[in-house]
Amino acid sequence: MSNQSINLDDQLHRYLQSVSLREPEILTQLRQETAQHSMSRMQISPEQGQLMALLVQLMGAKKTLEVGVFTGYSSLVVALALPTDGKVVACDVSEEYTSIARRYWQQAGVANKIDLHIAPALETLDALLAAGQAGTFDFAFIDADKSNYDGYYERSLQLVRSGGLVVIDNVLWYGRVADPQVQDNSTNCIRALNEKLHQDTRVSLSMVPIGDGLTLARKN
């Protein structure tokens, strides 16, 4: 028993993956290709993806939202976990990055489940709200530019149903959030959202030290 979350070194992290990770080959291939990308640090960890897939399955989710696609690992892992009539509404601004995602979605046979919007995510989210889709999503995942995290959270919270889940990535931000000497805009935006969520009575909350930190906020 321990009263503190464990700090994983490389050896223990490899062990965790060896006895826990059940990564489909298509996801392994995408992760390995993304590892060669100049922005590979934006890739979520496979154990984080597996946790998200489990959450989606536990909820019986059918309609999900993603803010920030990159090369498509998170949207693919969620799409694979959804039923045949499930849908991922995905938001990104990069045709270049998402061209990789589209290729893997097609190979995995889930391209029909993913509705990709290439536009600033706040515009897409506002359009969804204007179209009357508030309260119609089961699950939302936020992993995009940190300066807009609060805006993404507020809109996602409107879009998910009561009992739905908003999941936010990078909330520990490589440990920078805990260092008062770090005062850049991205770090301060994450700090502010973390503090806001801690006091937000609209949600039930858990911050999980997996990957770069993952907040789970269940809408009351």
C-alpha positions, 0 to 999 in steps of 0.5 A: 500500500502507498499513500502517494502515486508511484513515479515510473522509471523506464524499467517499471514503465516497460513492465507496466506496458508488458503486462497491461498493454493490448495494442492492436497492430494498426495502433502500433504501426501509427505510433511507430510512424508518429515517433519519427515525426518532428512533433512526436512529443504530441503523441499520447502514450499507448496506455493512456489510449487504452484507458480512454478506450476502456472509459468509452466502453464502460460508458457505452458511448456512441457519440464522442468529440475530439479537440486536437487530432495530430496524426490520429492515434487518440481518435483511432483508439476511440473509434475502435472502441465504439460500436458500429454506429458510433461517431467521433467528431474530430477537430484540427487545423492541420491538413498535413498532420491529419492526412496521416490520421486519415490513412490509418483510419481508412486502413483500420476500417473506421473512417466512416465513424470519424467526422473530421473538421479542419477549422479552428476548434472553437469555431467548430464547437460553437457551430455544433452548439448553434446546431442544437447539439448541446448535451448530445455527446457522451465523451470529449477529449481535449488535447490541443493548444493550451491557450484555448483550453478553458474555451474548449472545456466550457464548450465541451461541457455544454456539448456532453450530456449529464453523466458524460465525460470530458477528458483533458490531456497534458494537465501536469505539463511535464511537471512545469505546472508545479514549478512556480518559476515557470510562467509561460502562457501555456503553463499558466493556462493549464494551471488556471484550468486545473485550479478552476476544475478543482472548484467546479461543482458542475463536474466530478473530478479525478486527475490521473498521473498517466502520460503527461497527466489526464483529468477526468471530469464527469458532468453532473 
